[in-house]
Amino acid sequence: MKRWYVVQVYTGFEDIVKIDLGKRVEEEGLQDAFGQILVPSSDVAPLFTADIKAKKEKIFPGYLLVQMEMCGDTFRLVSSTQRVTRFLGGESPVPLSDKEVDRIFAQISGKVSVPHEKTSFVTGNEVNISNGPFSGFVGIIDKVDEDREKLTVMVSIFGRLTPVELGFDQIKK
């Protein structure tokens, strides 16, 4: 019985590994033991620009889903493919449950939204500046610009609060 397994691959090489794995399955004559090889991705449309078309974005960068019958030959074939790191679960991988597979396919079809990483910067919070010309200063967040990943922080310089624009990477919470 074919089940879905998660395979970890080098990030950015998901499509190449999918093609290579498909070729190797044909070369070894194991088409009956394999089903689909999937790079989970969905269409993501920009929020503010109507001109730009939606682009494909990987839901799980660095991972492939492989539908296959687990046996020694299929395990060896997938594991020995270039740029494949490992199966999730190591030497004894566990297949995905039907519920997990349904959720992944719902994300691919766009029925379930993929949450984007939210920052935890809140106006009024105190932060430490970790690098840049104001390194070592403590300030209070005045504005948060998530799109540009910038903060306006009020820093006390010579006894006066001065607004300083900083990147998210320059702040230590």
Stockholm file with secondary structure:
# STOCKHOLM 1.0

chainA/1-173         MKRWYVVQVYTGFEDIVKIDLGKRVEEEGLQDAFGQILVPSSDVAPLFTADIKAKKEKIFPGYLLVQMEMCGDTFRLVSSTQRVTRFLGGESPVPLSDKEVDRIFAQISGKVSVPHEKTSFVTGNEVNISNGPFSGFVGIIDKVDEDREKLTVMVSIFGRLTPVELGFDQIKK
#=GR chainA/1-173 SS CCEEEEEEECTTCHHHHHHHHHHHHHHHTCGGGEEEEECCEEEECCSSCSSSCCEEEESSTTEEEEEECCSHHHHHHHHTSTTEEEETTTTSCCCCCHHHHHHHHHHHHTSSCCCCCCCCCCTTCEEEECSSTTTTCEEEEEEEETTTTEEEEEEEETTEEEEEEEEGGGEEC
#=GC SS_cons         CCEEEEEEECTTCHHHHHHHHHHHHHHHTCGGGEEEEECCEEEECCSSCSSSCCEEEESSTTEEEEEECCSHHHHHHHHTSTTEEEETTTTSCCCCCHHHHHHHHHHHHTSSCCCCCCCCCCTTCEEEECSSTTTTCEEEEEEEETTTTEEEEEEEETTEEEEEEEEGGGEEC
//
